[in-house]
Amino acid sequence: MLDKIGPGTFRYFLCFVVVLFHSTNLIAIGELAVHVFFILSGYWVMKMYKEKYMDFKHPLTSFWFSRLLRLLPIFYVTNILLVLVSCLVMNITPTAFIDSFKPSIGFLFSHIFILGLTQTGQINPPSWSLDIEMQFYILVPVFFWIISKNKKRSMLLLVTGILFFSGFYMLHESWNLIPSVANYLCFFLAGVALYESGYHASEKVSNLTVLISVFFVILTYSIPTLFENVILNNALRINGILFRIIFDYVLAFLMIPFISRNVRTKSTRWDRDLANLSYVTYLFHRVSMVPWAYYYAHLPLWDRMPSFIIYLVATFIGSIIIYYIVDIPFERLRKKIVS
């Protein structure tokens, strides 16, 4: 049954988890969804670079330029909409809203080219992961060169890298490490290793690991102590490390067998649209969230439920509009320019 889930459907499910994570304190696996996105990115980006861009006359510049053209239009549009909606709801001027971020040259640069958002702050909070993604793109040619020069040892190098950078991920919160690509590189490298190894899990293994993941999540919600200290307060620590960090890490890697099958599932046109729409929804949901959070988020759970459903519907409809008006035309343009 899980094999019937298309790659685009899976991506949109992950996106929807992030939307719920940002709008309710009862969904605690939003960061896990982003980590799975990073694993998927490692697989698809390495595959894309090796099987497509290496045939270009200038593979490196073509790859980077293409990635910028893919991310920037929706990034710009959602940032502009977020500023306008925030100003309308809060009754302030755009200048006052921007001044609240204490903008600098670095802030301006990061909001033009995405790089540096984790350091300068983000107008649209979810865009921090785009900064990490851009840093992955910069490193992809390096990974490709290292692997191509050490084909016999490529998997050993990748596993070593995964283990090494897993340490950065586990310690980044307790050591107050500055958000950077190193904190999340273990997930991206896992995706690269998945592509390079050609690993294709059996259906039984895939189903089993997904069931184990679901069981762990249900267990966390079912045990009162875990629910309070992991879901509601995120306060539980094991040897100084937040339990949720360990939890997200384990669940992300448990998803690899399923991912190994999902990326090989043939996409329908509808499924491909969902894959592209997931990026739009990921950024746009913070725009539609502004009025809902301002007027209704403080209400008790059941009192805010009708407005919450309206917010979700508005997010979906708004995403579709932006997808057709902005994303599809710019995607056609990007493909013409880069081809």
C-alpha positions in Angstrom: 0.0 0.0 0.0 2.8 2.4 0.8 4.3 1.8 -2.6 1.3 3.6 -4.1 2.3 6.9 -2.5 4.0 9.0 -5.2 7.1 11.1 -4.5 5.1 14.3 -4.9 2.4 13.1 -2.5 5.0 12.2 0.0 6.7 15.7 -0.3 3.4 17.4 0.1 2.6 15.3 3.2 5.9 16.4 4.7 5.1 20.0 3.8 1.7 19.7 5.5 3.4 18.4 8.7 5.5 21.5 8.7 2.4 23.7 8.3 0.8 22.0 11.3 4.0 22.2 13.3 4.1 26.0 12.9 0.5 26.5 13.7 -0.1 24.2 16.6 2.0 23.0 19.6 0.5 19.5 19.3 2.5 18.5 16.2 6.1 18.0 17.3 7.6 16.4 14.1 7.9 19.4 11.9 11.7 19.5 12.2 11.7 15.8 11.4 9.8 16.6 8.1 12.5 19.1 7.2 15.3 16.6 7.9 13.5 14.1 5.6 13.4 16.8 3.0 17.2 17.2 3.3 17.6 13.4 2.8 15.4 13.6 -0.3 17.4 16.6 -1.5 20.7 14.7 -1.2 19.3 12.0 -3.4 17.6 14.1 -6.1 20.2 16.8 -6.3 23.1 14.4 -6.6 21.2 12.4 -9.2 20.4 15.6 -11.1 23.9 16.9 -11.0 25.4 13.6 -12.1 22.9 12.5 -14.7 21.9 15.9 -16.2 24.2 18.8 -15.5 27.5 16.9 -16.1 26.4 16.8 -19.7 26.3 20.6 -19.9 29.2 22.6 -21.3 29.5 24.4 -18.0 28.0 22.0 -15.5 28.9 23.9 -12.3 27.6 27.4 -13.3 24.5 25.9 -15.1 23.6 23.9 -11.9 24.0 26.8 -9.5 22.1 29.2 -11.9 19.3 26.7 -12.3 18.9 26.2 -8.6 18.7 29.9 -8.0 16.1 30.4 -10.7 14.1 27.5 -9.1 14.1 29.0 -5.6 14.1 32.8 -6.0 10.7 33.6 -7.7 8.6 32.0 -5.0 11.0 33.2 -2.3 10.6 36.8 -3.5 6.8 36.7 -3.9 6.1 35.2 -0.5 8.4 37.6 1.2 6.6 40.6 -0.5 3.2 39.1 0.4 4.3 38.5 4.0 5.4 42.1 4.4 2.2 43.5 2.9 -0.1 41.2 4.9 1.8 41.8 8.1 1.5 45.6 7.6 -2.2 45.4 6.9 -3.0 43.2 9.9 -0.7 45.1 12.3 -1.5 48.5 10.9 2.1 49.5 10.4 4.2 50.7 7.5 6.5 48.4 5.4 9.4 50.5 6.6 8.5 50.0 10.3 8.1 46.2 9.7 11.5 45.9 7.9 13.2 48.0 10.6 12.0 45.5 13.3 14.6 43.1 11.7 17.4 45.6 12.2 18.4 45.2 8.5 22.0 45.3 7.5 24.0 44.8 4.3 24.0 41.1 5.1 20.3 41.1 5.6 19.8 42.7 2.2 22.2 40.2 0.5 20.6 37.2 2.1 17.1 38.3 1.0 18.4 38.7 -2.6 20.4 35.5 -2.9 19.1 33.4 0.1 22.6 32.6 1.4 23.1 33.8 4.9 19.4 33.8 6.0 20.2 31.7 9.1 22.7 34.4 10.2 20.8 37.6 9.4 17.3 36.6 10.2 14.4 35.8 7.8 11.3 37.9 6.9 9.7 34.5 6.2 10.8 32.1 9.0 10.7 28.8 7.1 13.2 30.2 4.6 16.0 29.4 7.0 16.1 25.9 5.4 16.6 27.4 1.9 19.8 28.9 3.2 21.0 25.4 4.3 19.8 24.0 0.9 21.8 26.6 -1.0 24.9 25.6 1.0 24.2 22.0 0.0 24.1 23.1 -3.6 27.5 24.8 -3.2 29.0 21.6 -1.8 27.4 19.1 -4.3 30.3 19.5 -6.9 32.8 18.9 -4.1 31.0 15.7 -3.1 30.8 14.6 -6.8 34.6 15.2 -7.3 35.5 13.4 -4.1 33.3 10.4 -5.0 34.5 10.3 -8.6 38.1 10.2 -7.5 37.5 7.6 -4.8 34.8 5.3 -6.4 36.0 2.2 -4.4 35.9 4.1 -1.1 33.0 6.4 -1.9 30.5 4.6 0.5 33.1 4.5 3.3 33.7 8.2 2.8 30.0 9.0 2.9 29.3 6.9 5.9 32.2 8.5 7.7 30.9 11.9 6.8 27.4 11.0 8.0 28.7 9.8 11.4 31.0 12.8 11.7 28.3 15.4 11.0 25.8 13.5 13.1 27.9 14.7 16.0 27.3 18.3 14.9 23.6 17.7 14.6 23.3 16.1 18.1 25.4 18.9 19.7 24.3 22.0 17.8 21.6 22.9 20.4 23.4 22.1 23.6 26.7 23.7 22.3 24.8 26.7 20.8 26.4 26.1 17.5 25.6 28.8 14.9 23.0 27.3 12.4 25.0 26.1 9.4 25.2 23.4 6.8 27.4 21.3 9.1 24.5 20.9 11.6 22.3 19.2 8.9 24.9 17.7 6.5 24.4 14.2 8.0 20.9 14.1 6.4 22.0 15.4 3.0 24.9 12.9 2.9 22.5 10.1 3.8 20.5 11.0 0.6 23.7 11.1 -1.4 24.7 7.7 0.0 21.2 6.4 -0.9 21.8 7.5 -4.5 25.4 6.3 -4.8 24.7 2.9 -3.2 21.6 2.2 -5.3 20.0 0.8 -2.2 16.4 -0.4 -2.8 14.8 -1.8 0.3 12.3 -4.6 0.1 8.7 -3.8 0.6 8.7 -5.7 4.0 11.6 -3.7 5.3 10.1 -0.4 4.1 6.7 -1.2 5.7 8.3 -2.4 9.0 10.5 0.8 9.5 7.5 3.0 8.8 5.4 1.1 11.3 8.2 1.4 13.9 8.3 5.1 13.3 4.6 5.5 13.7 4.7 3.4 16.8 7.4 5.6 18.3 5.3 8.7 17.5 2.1 7.2 19.0 4.1 6.1 22.1 5.3 9.6 22.6 1.8 11.0 22.5 0.4 8.2 24.6 2.7 8.3 27.6 1.8 11.4 29.7 5.3 12.2 30.9 6.6 12.1 27.3 3.7 14.0 26.0 4.3 16.8 28.5 8.1 16.9 28.3 8.5 16.2 24.6 5.4 17.4 22.8 4.3 20.3 24.9 7.4 21.6 26.5 10.3 20.1 24.6 12.2 19.9 27.9 13.3 16.3 28.2 17.1 15.8 27.8 19.3 12.7 27.7 22.9 13.4 28.7 22.4 17.0 28.0 20.9 16.5 24.5 17.3 17.3 23.8 15.3 14.1 23.5 13.4 15.5 20.4 16.8 16.0 18.6 17.6 12.3 19.1 14.0 11.4 18.3 14.0 13.3 15.0 17.4 11.9 14.0 16.3 8.3 14.6 13.0 8.7 12.8 14.6 10.4 9.8 17.0 7.5 9.3 14.2 5.0 9.9 12.5 6.5 6.9 15.4 5.7 4.5 14.0 2.3 3.4 10.7 3.9 2.5 12.5 6.7 0.8 14.6 4.2 -1.2 11.4 2.8 -2.7 9.4 6.1 -2.9 12.0 7.9 -5.1 11.7 5.1 -7.6 7.9 5.3 -7.8 6.7 6.7 -11.1 5.0 10.0 -10.8 1.8 11.0 -12.4 1.2 14.6 -13.7 -0.9 15.2 -10.5 1.9 13.8 -8.3 4.5 16.1 -10.0 2.3 19.1 -9.4 2.0 18.2 -5.7 5.8 18.0 -5.6 6.2 21.5 -7.0 3.2 22.8 -4.9 4.9 21.7 -1.7 7.6 24.3 -2.1 5.0 27.0 -2.7 2.9 25.9 0.3 6.0 25.6 2.5 6.7 29.3 2.1 3.2 30.7 1.6 1.7 29.2 4.7 3.4 31.8 6.8 1.7 34.5 4.8 -1.8 33.1 5.4 -0.8 32.4 9.0 -0.3 36.0 9.9 -3.9 37.1 10.2 -5.0 33.8 11.8 -2.2 34.0 14.4 -2.9 37.7 15.1 -6.7 37.3 15.7 -7.3 33.7 16.7 -4.2 31.8 17.8 -4.6 32.9 21.4 -8.1 31.3 21.7 -8.7 27.9 23.3 -8.3 25.0 21.0 -11.9 24.3 20.1 -12.7 28.0 19.8 -10.0 28.6 17.2 -10.7 25.4 15.3 -13.2 26.9 12.7 -10.7 29.7 11.9 -7.9 27.2 11.8 -9.7 25.2 9.1 -10.3 28.4 7.2 -6.5 29.2 7.5 -5.6 25.8 6.1 -8.0 26.1 3.2 -6.7 29.6 2.5 -3.2 28.3 2.5 -4.0 25.6 0.0 -6.0 27.9 -2.3 -3.4 30.7 -2.1 -0.6 28.2 -2.9 -2.4 27.0 -6.0 -2.9 30.5 -7.2 0.8 31.4 -6.8 1.8 28.0 -8.3 -0.1 28.7 -11.5 0.6 32.5 -11.7 4.2 32.5 -10.7 5.8 29.1 -10.3 4.7 27.4 -13.6 5.6 30.3 -15.8 9.0 30.8 -14.2 9.7 27.1 -14.3 9.1 27.1 -18.1 11.4 30.1 -18.4 14.1 28.4 -16.2 14.1 25.3 -18.4 14.5 27.4 -21.6 17.4 29.4 -20.1 19.2 26.4 -18.6 18.6 23.8 -21.3 
